[in-house]
């Protein structure tokens, strides 16, 4: 998302489950609680396309393994594994772990979980899993099970691949592929899985249990004493919906919140607050806007390139972030080794934008508005009805107006946006849309496929297809070394800039205020902030 909405795409080279990976936490008596202000809450658990849904899911569930910042795979529910000489067979051995109802995590749960994610009716595509033998036939409804996922013993599971896949473990063990309890979900109607009671009463193998969900108000988590990594230090964590930044900051100053985001123009003032500490982290999220690629106007790459030149992205960072951020030219997080730091994006150049639009056949009509074949260049720009999206939409509207394009702004509430508007079935009604993407929630390959591969959810909604990107991502799946993989990703980033499936605008820094009594480990991203919750402590 997942975007701050994110798509789950729910996206782990720097994912900081690694703060906990492989070693058990100490097991003190949990005490205290932390209340965190959230910009939004997920509408469901299973198949969520919102980044916040990924954070919630990860507090409750766990994965087989994660990749740490150095690129090394660390075990979680899987404590060890072997790969065959031909690279096509992986055997994983599970540690002694339990679900939150006391049932053991078994190889049957692992097989069930991956077949769950591969089910034809599962709402989010699982492209990396299609490397497993028999996965495609199962996904297409031609088989009753995935032949390449084999239960060898109670705590041993084997994956057999259709081809050598050097980075397979990175892909299929990371979020969003959490291990689910077979005994709680077996037999569920996958056509209506988003309505299943599990969405509000999940049973994971992660550090916290979800114990209370109040619609449009809060989600409460309680420490799980049977967690394999040790009981979390805090007894309770509450995610409270506070969508208005002004309210968040007032509640922080009043002591009603333990942590919350603060606005850039208030960051220095919060640094002087006696009872609060400030955090400034590299942003996990990057903002962008996209368009219907089958629309007669935006199907022309010259028009899409004109959009880049029409928008002053540096000004957006200055005005909206007070300089706390950076212009984005790559969908890959800048901290990752796959990121191409040398790539140069389009500059703000309204004259160049107008020239490209003229080349595409547009000319000024009455009042200066552009038109082609008597049809004015107008579009509906849909976005989440939250201040940060509204502020961006207003600036983009002004930039577009300067080159002769009129945007009608359409804000939608979060539930309506993701429940109705942002759906493949609604793709013909999408004109322009402003969103965001959260990095570090899933591996780069998964992120790239979710956002740009023609068979994935987001490209299908905006009806985008690029054969070179599809081919590059297929090559990346079978790359045998990191050098070859880096070259593939570097080229893919170039194509994204040249073909303009979306206009990437900026990546804000994450600015937070936290009570001084709440002691956190050092964190370098928002993903790490949430993944570190089991190690939070309260000092009285």
C-alpha positions as CSV (number, residue, x, y, z in Angstrom):
1,X,0.0,0.0,0.0
2,X,0.9,-1.0,1.4
3,X,0.9,3.5,0.5
4,X,0.1,5.1,3.9
5,X,-2.7,3.3,2.4
6,X,-0.1,1.5,0.8
7,X,-0.9,-1.5,-0.9
8,X,0.0,-4.7,0.9
9,X,0.8,-4.9,-0.8
10,X,2.0,-5.5,2.5
11,X,6.0,-5.0,1.6
12,X,11.7,-6.7,3.6
13,X,15.2,-5.7,3.2
14,X,15.0,-3.1,5.9
15,X,11.9,-4.5,7.6
16,X,12.7,-4.5,11.2
17,X,11.2,-7.6,12.4
18,X,15.0,-8.1,12.5
19,X,15.1,-6.2,15.7
20,X,13.6,-9.4,17.2
21,X,14.9,-12.0,14.7
22,X,16.3,-15.3,15.8
23,X,16.7,-14.6,19.6
24,X,14.1,-14.7,22.3
25,X,13.3,-11.6,24.3
26,X,13.6,-11.5,28.0
27,X,10.3,-12.4,29.7
28,X,9.5,-9.8,32.3
29,X,6.1,-9.4,33.8
30,X,4.4,-7.1,31.2
31,X,3.2,-3.8,32.6
32,X,2.0,-0.5,31.4
33,X,0.5,0.5,28.1
34,X,1.2,2.9,25.2
35,X,-1.4,4.8,23.3
36,X,-0.4,5.6,19.7
37,X,-2.3,8.1,17.5
38,X,-3.0,6.7,14.0
39,X,-3.9,8.5,10.8
40,X,-6.2,5.6,9.9
41,X,-7.2,2.1,11.0
42,X,-7.7,-0.8,8.6
43,X,-11.1,-1.8,7.5
44,X,-10.1,-5.5,7.8
45,X,-7.2,-7.8,8.6
46,X,-7.2,-10.4,5.8
47,X,-6.3,-9.0,2.4
48,X,-5.9,-5.4,3.6
49,X,-4.3,-3.1,1.0
50,X,-3.5,-0.5,3.6
51,X,0.0,-0.1,5.1
52,X,-1.6,0.3,8.5
53,X,-3.2,-3.0,8.0
54,X,0.2,-4.5,7.5
55,X,1.4,-3.0,10.9
56,X,-1.7,-4.4,12.7
57,X,-1.3,-7.8,11.1
58,X,2.4,-8.0,12.0
59,X,1.7,-7.3,15.7
60,X,-0.6,-10.3,15.8
61,X,1.1,-12.7,13.4
62,X,4.6,-13.9,12.5
63,X,6.5,-15.0,9.4
64,X,8.9,-17.9,8.8
65,X,12.0,-15.6,8.3
66,X,13.1,-12.1,7.5
67,X,16.0,-10.4,5.7
68,X,18.1,-8.1,7.8
69,X,19.6,-4.8,6.7
70,X,22.8,-6.5,5.7
71,X,20.9,-8.8,3.3
72,X,21.1,-11.9,5.6
73,X,18.1,-14.1,6.2
74,X,17.2,-14.5,9.9
75,X,14.8,-17.2,11.1
76,X,11.6,-16.5,13.0
77,X,9.0,-19.3,13.0
78,X,11.5,-21.3,11.0
79,X,14.7,-21.8,13.0
80,X,16.8,-23.4,10.2
81,X,16.5,-24.5,6.5
82,X,18.4,-26.3,3.8
83,X,18.5,-25.7,0.0
84,X,19.2,-28.5,-2.5
85,X,22.2,-28.3,-4.8
86,X,20.1,-27.3,-7.8
87,X,18.4,-24.5,-5.8
88,X,14.9,-25.8,-6.5
89,X,14.1,-27.5,-3.2
90,X,14.0,-25.7,0.2
91,X,13.3,-27.6,3.5
92,X,12.4,-25.5,6.5
93,X,12.3,-26.7,10.1
94,X,10.0,-24.8,12.5
95,X,10.8,-23.8,16.0
96,X,8.5,-24.7,19.0
97,X,6.0,-21.9,18.7
98,X,2.3,-21.5,19.6
99,X,-0.7,-19.6,18.3
100,X,-2.5,-17.3,20.7
101,X,-5.1,-20.0,21.5
102,X,-2.3,-22.4,22.7
103,X,-2.3,-24.6,19.6
104,X,1.2,-25.4,18.2
105,X,2.4,-23.9,14.9
106,X,2.9,-26.9,12.6
107,X,3.9,-27.7,9.0
108,X,0.2,-28.2,8.3
109,X,-0.3,-24.5,9.2
110,X,2.5,-23.5,6.9
111,X,1.1,-25.4,4.0
112,X,-2.4,-24.1,4.7
113,X,-1.2,-20.5,4.9
114,X,0.6,-20.5,1.5
115,X,-2.4,-22.3,-0.1
116,X,-4.6,-19.6,1.5
117,X,-2.5,-16.8,-0.1
118,X,-2.6,-18.7,-3.4
119,X,-6.4,-19.3,-3.4
120,X,-8.1,-18.1,-6.6
121,X,-10.4,-15.9,-4.5
122,X,-7.8,-14.4,-2.2
123,X,-8.1,-10.6,-2.6
124,X,-4.4,-9.9,-3.0
125,X,-2.2,-11.6,-5.7
126,X,0.8,-13.7,-4.5
127,X,3.1,-13.5,-7.5
128,X,6.3,-14.7,-5.8
129,X,4.5,-17.9,-4.7
130,X,3.8,-18.9,-8.3
131,X,7.4,-20.1,-8.4
132,X,6.3,-23.1,-6.3
133,X,5.5,-26.2,-8.3
134,X,1.8,-26.6,-8.7
135,X,1.0,-23.1,-7.5
136,X,-0.2,-21.8,-10.8
137,X,-2.6,-24.7,-11.3
138,X,-3.9,-24.2,-7.8
139,X,-4.3,-20.4,-8.3
140,X,-6.2,-21.1,-11.5
141,X,-8.6,-23.6,-9.8
142,X,-7.2,-26.6,-11.6
143,X,-5.8,-28.4,-8.6
144,X,-7.0,-29.0,-5.0
145,X,-3.6,-28.4,-3.4
146,X,-0.2,-27.0,-4.2
147,X,1.9,-30.1,-5.0
148,X,5.2,-28.2,-4.3
149,X,4.4,-27.6,-0.7
150,X,4.9,-30.8,1.2
151,X,4.5,-31.6,4.9
152,X,7.5,-33.8,5.8
153,X,6.9,-33.9,9.5
154,X,5.0,-32.1,12.3
155,X,7.5,-29.2,12.2
156,X,9.2,-29.7,8.8
157,X,7.9,-28.4,5.5
158,X,9.4,-28.6,2.0
159,X,9.0,-26.2,-0.9
160,X,9.7,-27.5,-4.4
161,X,10.2,-24.8,-7.1
162,X,9.7,-25.0,-10.9
163,X,13.1,-23.4,-11.4
164,X,16.1,-22.2,-9.5
165,X,15.3,-19.1,-7.6
166,X,18.3,-17.8,-5.6
167,X,16.3,-15.3,-3.5
168,X,13.2,-17.5,-3.0
169,X,13.4,-17.5,0.8
170,X,13.6,-13.7,0.8
171,X,10.4,-13.5,-1.1
172,X,8.1,-16.1,0.4
173,X,9.0,-15.9,4.0
174,X,8.6,-12.1,4.4
175,X,5.5,-10.2,5.0
176,X,2.8,-10.3,3.8
177,X,3.1,-14.1,4.0
178,X,2.3,-14.6,7.7
179,X,1.6,-18.0,9.1
180,X,-2.1,-18.5,9.8
181,X,-3.9,-21.1,12.0
182,X,-5.4,-23.8,9.9
183,X,-7.8,-24.8,12.7
184,X,-9.3,-21.3,12.7
185,X,-9.7,-20.8,8.9
186,X,-10.0,-24.2,7.3
187,X,-13.2,-24.4,5.3
188,X,-13.7,-20.6,5.2
189,X,-15.7,-19.3,2.2
190,X,-12.9,-17.5,0.3
191,X,-15.5,-15.6,-1.8
192,X,-16.5,-13.9,1.4
193,X,-13.2,-14.0,3.3
194,X,-13.1,-10.3,4.0
195,X,-16.3,-10.8,6.1
196,X,-14.9,-13.7,8.1
197,X,-15.0,-13.3,11.9
198,X,-11.2,-13.8,11.9
199,X,-10.9,-10.3,10.6
200,X,-11.9,-9.0,14.0
201,X,-10.8,-11.9,16.2
202,X,-7.5,-13.2,14.7
203,X,-5.4,-15.9,16.3
204,X,-1.8,-15.3,15.3
205,X,1.6,-16.5,16.5
206,X,3.0,-13.0,17.0
207,X,3.8,-11.0,20.1
208,X,0.4,-9.4,20.7
209,X,-3.2,-10.5,20.7
210,X,-5.9,-8.3,19.3
211,X,-8.3,-8.0,22.2
212,X,-10.6,-5.1,21.3
213,X,-11.6,-3.4,18.0
214,X,-13.8,-0.3,18.1
215,X,-14.9,0.7,14.7
216,X,-13.4,4.1,13.6
217,X,-12.1,4.5,17.2
218,X,-9.3,2.2,18.3
219,X,-7.7,-1.2,18.2
220,X,-6.2,-2.7,21.4
221,X,-3.5,-5.3,21.7
222,X,-2.5,-7.3,24.7
223,X,0.8,-9.0,25.3
224,X,0.9,-12.7,24.4
225,X,2.7,-14.5,27.2
226,X,3.3,-17.6,25.0
227,X,5.1,-15.8,22.2
228,X,8.2,-17.8,21.1
229,X,10.4,-14.7,21.3
230,X,9.4,-13.9,24.9
231,X,6.5,-11.9,26.4
232,X,6.5,-8.2,25.2
233,X,7.5,-5.7,27.9
234,X,4.2,-3.7,27.7
235,X,0.9,-5.3,28.7
236,X,-1.1,-3.3,26.3
237,X,-0.8,-1.2,23.1
238,X,-3.7,0.9,21.8
239,X,-3.8,2.3,18.3
240,X,-6.2,5.2,18.5
241,X,-7.7,6.8,15.4
242,X,-6.9,10.5,15.5
243,X,-6.9,11.7,11.8
244,X,-6.5,15.4,12.4
245,X,-2.8,16.4,13.0
246,X,-3.8,19.4,15.2
247,X,-5.7,17.1,17.5
248,X,-2.8,14.7,17.7
249,X,-0.4,17.5,18.7
250,X,-2.8,18.9,21.3
251,X,-3.3,15.5,22.8
252,X,0.5,14.9,22.9
253,X,1.1,18.1,24.7
254,X,-1.8,17.3,27.1
255,X,-0.3,13.9,27.9
256,X,-3.3,12.0,26.4
257,X,-1.1,10.1,23.9
258,X,2.2,8.3,24.3
259,X,3.2,8.7,20.6
260,X,2.0,10.5,17.5
261,X,3.0,12.1,14.3
262,X,3.7,15.8,14.3
263,X,3.7,18.4,11.5
264,X,7.0,19.7,10.1
265,X,6.2,23.3,11.1
266,X,5.8,22.2,14.8
267,X,8.9,19.9,14.9
268,X,11.2,22.5,16.4
269,X,8.6,23.5,19.0
270,X,8.2,19.9,20.1
271,X,11.9,19.6,20.5
272,X,11.5,22.1,23.4
273,X,8.7,20.2,25.1
274,X,9.8,19.1,28.5
275,X,7.8,15.8,28.7
276,X,8.3,14.7,25.1
277,X,11.1,13.4,22.9
278,X,11.2,13.8,19.1
279,X,12.0,11.2,16.5
280,X,13.1,12.0,12.9
281,X,13.3,9.0,10.7
282,X,13.8,8.5,7.0
283,X,10.3,8.2,5.5
284,X,8.9,4.8,4.6
285,X,6.2,6.4,2.5
286,X,6.4,8.2,-0.8
287,X,3.5,10.0,-2.4
288,X,2.4,9.7,-6.1
289,X,-0.5,10.2,-8.4
290,X,-1.6,8.0,-11.2
291,X,-4.2,8.0,-14.0
292,X,-6.3,5.7,-16.1
293,X,-3.9,4.5,-18.8
294,X,-6.7,3.6,-21.2
295,X,-8.1,7.1,-21.1
296,X,-7.6,8.7,-24.6
297,X,-5.6,11.6,-23.0
298,X,-3.4,9.8,-20.4
299,X,-2.7,6.8,-22.6
300,X,-0.2,9.1,-24.5
301,X,3.2,9.0,-22.8
302,X,3.9,12.6,-23.9
303,X,1.0,13.7,-21.7
304,X,2.2,11.7,-18.8
305,X,5.7,13.1,-19.1
306,X,4.2,16.6,-19.3
307,X,2.7,16.0,-15.9
308,X,6.1,15.6,-14.4
309,X,7.3,18.9,-15.8
310,X,4.1,20.6,-14.7
311,X,4.5,19.7,-11.0
312,X,7.1,21.6,-8.9
313,X,8.0,18.7,-6.6
314,X,10.8,20.7,-4.8
315,X,8.2,23.3,-3.9
316,X,5.9,20.5,-2.5
317,X,8.8,19.5,-0.2
318,X,9.4,23.1,0.8
319,X,5.8,24.1,1.4
320,X,4.3,20.9,2.7
321,X,7.2,19.5,4.6
322,X,9.2,22.6,5.5
323,X,12.2,20.9,3.9
324,X,11.8,17.7,5.9
325,X,11.7,15.3,2.9
326,X,13.0,14.7,-0.6
327,X,11.9,14.5,-4.2
328,X,11.3,10.9,-5.3
329,X,12.7,9.5,-8.6
330,X,12.6,5.9,-7.7
331,X,9.9,3.6,-6.1
332,X,12.7,1.8,-4.1
333,X,13.6,3.1,-0.7
334,X,16.9,5.1,-0.8
335,X,18.4,3.0,2.0
336,X,18.3,-0.2,0.0
337,X,21.1,-1.6,-2.1
338,X,18.7,-2.0,-5.0
339,X,18.0,1.8,-5.1
340,X,19.6,3.7,-8.0
341,X,20.9,6.9,-6.4
342,X,22.3,8.2,-9.7
343,X,19.0,8.3,-11.5
344,X,17.9,11.7,-12.5
345,X,14.2,12.6,-12.6
346,X,12.3,15.3,-14.7
347,X,12.7,18.9,-13.6
348,X,10.0,21.4,-13.0
349,X,9.6,23.1,-16.4
350,X,6.1,24.4,-17.3
351,X,7.2,25.4,-20.8
352,X,8.4,21.9,-21.5
353,X,5.1,20.6,-20.2
354,X,3.1,22.9,-22.5
355,X,5.4,21.8,-25.5
356,X,4.7,18.1,-24.8
357,X,1.0,18.7,-24.6
358,X,1.1,20.6,-27.9
359,X,2.9,17.6,-29.5
360,X,0.1,15.4,-28.2
361,X,-2.4,17.6,-30.1
362,X,-3.7,19.9,-27.3
363,X,-4.3,23.6,-27.9
364,X,-5.8,26.4,-25.8
365,X,-9.5,26.7,-25.9
366,X,-11.9,29.4,-24.5
367,X,-10.3,30.8,-21.3
368,X,-7.0,29.2,-22.0
369,X,-8.0,25.7,-20.9
370,X,-6.5,23.0,-23.1
371,X,-8.6,20.9,-25.4
372,X,-8.2,18.3,-28.2
373,X,-10.7,17.6,-30.9
374,X,-13.1,19.9,-29.0
375,X,-12.8,18.0,-25.8
376,X,-11.5,20.0,-22.8
377,X,-8.7,18.5,-20.7
378,X,-10.5,18.0,-17.4
379,X,-10.1,15.1,-15.0
380,X,-11.5,14.0,-11.6
381,X,-8.7,13.7,-9.1
382,X,-9.7,11.3,-6.2
383,X,-7.8,11.1,-2.9
384,X,-8.2,10.2,0.7
385,X,-9.9,12.9,2.7
386,X,-7.0,13.5,5.0
387,X,-5.1,16.8,5.3
388,X,-1.8,15.6,3.8
389,X,-3.6,14.3,0.7
390,X,-5.8,17.4,0.4
391,X,-2.8,19.7,0.7
392,X,-1.0,17.9,-2.1
393,X,-4.2,17.8,-4.3
394,X,-4.6,21.5,-4.0
395,X,-1.0,22.2,-5.1
396,X,-1.2,19.7,-8.0
397,X,-4.5,21.4,-9.0
398,X,-2.7,24.7,-9.2
399,X,0.3,23.4,-11.1
400,X,-2.0,21.7,-13.6
401,X,-4.1,24.9,-14.1
402,X,-0.9,26.8,-15.0
403,X,-0.5,24.5,-18.1
404,X,-4.2,24.5,-19.0
405,X,-5.5,21.3,-17.3
406,X,-8.4,21.5,-14.9
407,X,-8.7,19.0,-12.0
408,X,-12.0,18.5,-10.1
409,X,-10.9,17.3,-6.6
410,X,-12.8,14.4,-5.1
411,X,-11.9,13.5,-1.5
412,X,-13.2,10.1,-0.1
413,X,-13.3,8.7,3.4
414,X,-10.9,5.8,3.9
415,X,-13.5,3.1,4.1
416,X,-15.2,4.3,0.9
417,X,-11.9,4.8,-0.9
418,X,-10.6,1.3,-0.3
419,X,-14.0,-0.5,-0.1
420,X,-15.5,0.9,-3.2
421,X,-13.3,3.2,-5.3
422,X,-9.9,1.5,-5.2
423,X,-11.0,-1.8,-6.7
424,X,-10.2,-3.6,-10.0
425,X,-13.9,-3.8,-10.7
426,X,-14.1,0.0,-10.6
427,X,-11.1,0.6,-12.9
428,X,-13.1,2.3,-15.7
429,X,-14.2,4.9,-13.3
430,X,-10.7,5.9,-12.2
431,X,-9.5,9.1,-13.9
432,X,-6.7,10.4,-11.7
433,X,-5.9,9.3,-8.1
434,X,-3.5,10.5,-5.4
435,X,-2.0,7.9,-3.1
436,X,1.1,6.8,-1.3
437,X,3.2,3.7,-1.1
438,X,5.0,2.3,2.0
439,X,8.4,0.8,1.4
440,X,10.0,-1.7,3.8
441,X,6.8,-3.7,4.4
442,X,7.8,-6.4,1.8
443,X,10.8,-7.3,-0.4
444,X,11.7,-5.0,-3.3
445,X,10.6,-7.7,-5.9
446,X,7.2,-7.9,-4.2
447,X,6.9,-4.1,-4.1
448,X,7.8,-3.7,-7.7
449,X,5.5,-6.4,-8.9
450,X,2.6,-5.1,-6.9
451,X,3.0,-1.6,-8.2
452,X,4.0,-2.2,-11.8
453,X,3.6,-5.7,-13.1
454,X,0.6,-5.9,-15.4
455,X,-1.1,-8.8,-13.6
456,X,-1.0,-7.1,-10.1
457,X,-3.7,-5.2,-8.4
458,X,-2.5,-1.6,-8.8
459,X,-1.6,-1.8,-12.5
460,X,-5.0,-3.5,-13.1
461,X,-6.9,-0.6,-11.4
462,X,-5.1,2.1,-13.4
463,X,-5.0,-0.3,-16.5
464,X,-1.2,0.0,-16.9
465,X,1.0,-2.5,-18.8
466,X,4.6,-2.3,-19.9
467,X,6.1,-5.4,-21.4
468,X,9.7,-4.4,-20.6
469,X,8.9,-4.0,-16.9
470,X,7.1,-7.4,-16.9
471,X,10.1,-9.0,-18.5
472,X,12.6,-7.4,-16.1
473,X,10.7,-8.6,-13.1
474,X,10.6,-12.1,-14.5
475,X,14.4,-11.9,-15.0
476,X,14.8,-10.6,-11.4
477,X,13.1,-13.7,-10.1
478,X,15.8,-15.9,-11.5
479,X,18.9,-13.7,-11.1
480,X,21.7,-15.8,-9.6
481,X,23.7,-13.0,-7.9
482,X,23.2,-9.6,-6.4
483,X,25.2,-7.8,-9.1
484,X,22.9,-9.1,-11.9
485,X,19.8,-8.4,-9.7
486,X,21.0,-4.8,-9.1
487,X,21.4,-4.2,-12.8
488,X,17.9,-5.4,-13.5
489,X,16.4,-3.2,-10.8
490,X,18.4,-0.2,-12.0
491,X,16.9,-0.6,-15.5
492,X,13.4,-1.1,-14.1
493,X,13.7,2.2,-12.2
494,X,14.7,3.9,-15.4
495,X,11.7,2.5,-17.3
496,X,9.4,3.7,-14.5
497,X,10.7,7.2,-15.0
498,X,10.5,7.1,-18.8
499,X,7.1,5.5,-19.2
500,X,5.4,7.3,-16.3
501,X,3.0,4.7,-14.9
502,X,2.6,7.3,-12.1
503,X,4.1,10.7,-11.1
504,X,6.2,10.2,-8.0
505,X,6.3,13.4,-6.0
506,X,8.1,13.3,-2.6
507,X,9.1,11.3,0.4
508,X,8.5,13.0,3.7
509,X,10.6,12.4,6.8
510,X,8.7,10.7,9.6
511,X,8.4,13.2,12.5
512,X,7.1,11.8,15.8
513,X,6.8,12.9,19.4
514,X,7.0,10.3,22.1
515,X,6.6,10.6,25.9
516,X,9.9,10.6,27.7
517,X,8.6,7.9,30.0
518,X,8.2,5.5,26.9
519,X,11.6,4.0,26.2
520,X,12.1,2.7,22.7
521,X,15.0,1.0,21.0
522,X,16.8,3.0,18.3
523,X,14.7,3.0,15.1
524,X,15.4,4.2,11.6
525,X,12.1,3.8,9.9
526,X,8.4,3.7,10.6
527,X,8.3,0.0,9.9
528,X,11.0,-0.5,12.5
529,X,9.0,1.7,14.9
530,X,6.0,-0.6,14.8
531,X,8.1,-3.9,14.6
532,X,10.0,-2.9,17.8
533,X,6.8,-2.7,19.9
534,X,7.6,-5.9,21.9
535,X,10.7,-4.2,23.2
536,X,9.0,-0.9,24.3
537,X,9.1,-0.1,28.0
538,X,7.5,2.4,30.3
539,X,9.7,4.1,33.0
540,X,7.6,5.6,35.8
